[in-house]
Amino acid sequence: MTHTLVADGVSDVVLLPVLTWSLERQGVQSIVEQWADCRRVLRPKTLEARLRTALDLYPCDLLFVHRDAEAQDPDLRRQEIAGALDWTTINHVPVVPVRMTVTWLLADESPIRSAAGNPNGRINLNLPNPRTLEQVADPKEALFGALKVASRPGAHRRSRLGVFERIRRIPSYIDDYSALDALAAFRRLQDDVRLAIEHLARN
């Protein structure tokens, strides 16, 4: 199966491993993942235009469309995605974290320490309780801070790798995302993936 991710921004490519893991959880095998990098063309101004461009450049069996809820009702984001795809029958799954994508990377300190280049560090990272991640007001700042603290001691270690590159490396140290089942938005994603796979199997 080939799946394509259309995301809000470049940093949201960290969702790809999460989505592939979610498919594998449903028994899907031989997965090819694609990030719809539309930077090589004139960036479409509307979500519908972005989705049309993405499907032209990255055809797939299943389309994941990411939109951070931010201060919006997640259901409004889901409706927005559905409306932008009313011209096609492509199977799609909305990916709508309550705050933003990096929220889901705050659930486990070990991958953060490894991405920071200090896997054996013991300094407290002050991470929020996994069950309350959706209540974190600024998850990006929380993750930036955790990476900075995790890289100590040694300022030289912090200077070797940019913070965004370290964030992109975090998923490579995660084998199991089931801890995120404590979050409503993640459970919704898992349900949507299951339903999409069931629909594909029937057709």
N, C-alpha and C positions, 0 to 999 in steps of 0.2 A: 504494500500500500504506500502511496505517495501522499504526503500531506504538506500543505503550504501554510505558512504563518504570515499574515498581514498585521503588522504591529504599529503602534502609535509612533515609536521612535527607534533609532538604531540600537539603543541600549536594551530594548525589549527582546532582542534576539536570545537573551538568557531563558526565555520561555520555551524554546525549542526542545531542550532535554526534558522539561516538565511534561510537554505534550506527548513526546515519544514514549515516555514512561507511562503516561496515562493510557495510551493505546496498547502498550505491552501488557498492562494490567488487565485489559479486556481480552487478552489472548491473541492480539494481532501480531503477526510475524512479518519479516522481510520489509521493514519500514524504511522508507526514504523520506528524509525531512528536508524541507526547503524554506528558506526565509526569503520573502518577497522584497528584495532590495531594488527599489525603483529609483535609486539615486542616479542611475545611468540614463534615465529619461527625464523629461520635464515633469517635476512633481505635480501630480494631479491635485486640484484644489478641493475636490469634494470626496467624501468617503466612497460614494458609488464609482467615481472615476478611478480612484485608487484601486478598488477591487476589480474593476474591468481590466486595468493595466496589469495587475498582479496575475490574474487568471490567464491573460494573453501570454505573459512571459514565463509563468510558472504553473502550467496545467497540473491538476492533481485529482485525487479521488476524494479528498476531504480538505476543506478549507477552514482554518482557524482564523478568526478575526478578533484581534485584541483591542480593547478600549478600556482605559482606566476609568473607574467610576468617578474618582475624585470626589467632588461634593454632590454629584448627581445620584439619583436613584438608579441602582444597577439595572433595574428593569427598563428604564428609559434608554440606557445604552444598548440593551439587547434589542429593543424595538427599533432603534436607530440602525443597527446592523442588519436586522431582517428587512427593513425598508430599503436599504441600499443594495439588497440582493434580490429584490422582487422581480428582476428581469431574467434570472437564471434559476435552474433547478439544482445547482451544485449543492451537494451536502456540505453543511457548514456548522461550526460550533463557535458560539461567542465565548470569548475569554475576558471576563470582567472582574479583575481584582477590586475590592472595595476601595482601596486607596490607589496603589500603584504596584507594578510588577515586582519591584525589589522587596516588597513586604514579604513575599513568599521565600525570600532568601535569608530571612532573619530567624528561621525556625531552629537552626542547628548551628552551634558555635564551631564545631570541628571543621566544616568546609570553609568557614570564614578565616579561621586561623591558617589553614593550608593555603588558601588563596593569597593570604597576606605574606606568605613565605616564612611563617613561624609556627609550624604545626604543633610543636610541643610547648607552646606558650601557656602560661598559667594565669596571666593577668585577667581579672574579671572584665568581661566585655560589656556588662550591663545590658544584656539583651532582654527584650520584653518576654513575658510568658507567651509561649506559642499560642495559647488559647485566646490571647488578647491582642494578637498582631493587627487585627483589623481596626483596632482602636488607636493605633499609633498615629499621631498627627502628621509626622514627617518621617516616613520610613526610609527615604533616601538619606536624610541626614543621620538617622540612626545607624544605617549600614556604613556610611562613610566613617562615622565615628568609631564603630566597631573594628573596621579594617585598620584604621589608624592606630588604635590601641593594640590590636592583635599583632601588628608588625614590630612592636617594641620587644626587647631593647635593640637599639641600633638604627639611627636615622638613615644610614647608608642603605639599609634594606628597603626602607620606604621609597627611596629615590629611584630605585631601579625599575619600578613598574608603576604606570599611572593607575589612578583609582578605578577608572572605568574598565581598564583591562583586567584588573583584579576582580571586579564584579563579574565580568564575563567568565572568569575562571571558576567561580564558586560552584556552578552546576557540575563541573567535571569531577568534583569531589563528593557528589551526592548520588547514592545508589537507590535510595528509597525516599519518596516524598509523602509517604502515608501519614506522617506526623501532621501534615497540613489538613488532614480530614477533620481536624478540630475547627476549621474555618468554614463558615457557611458558603463563601464564594468558591472555595476549592471543592467542596462537596457538590455544589451546583455544576461545576465544570466536569467532575467525574460522572455525574448523572447524564449530562449532555453528551459526553463521549460515549457512554454506554448505549444511549438511545441512537446515536449516529451510527455506531457499528451494527446495531441490530437492524437499522433501516437499510444499510448497505448490504447486509447478509440476505435480506428479503428480496433485494433487487439485483 
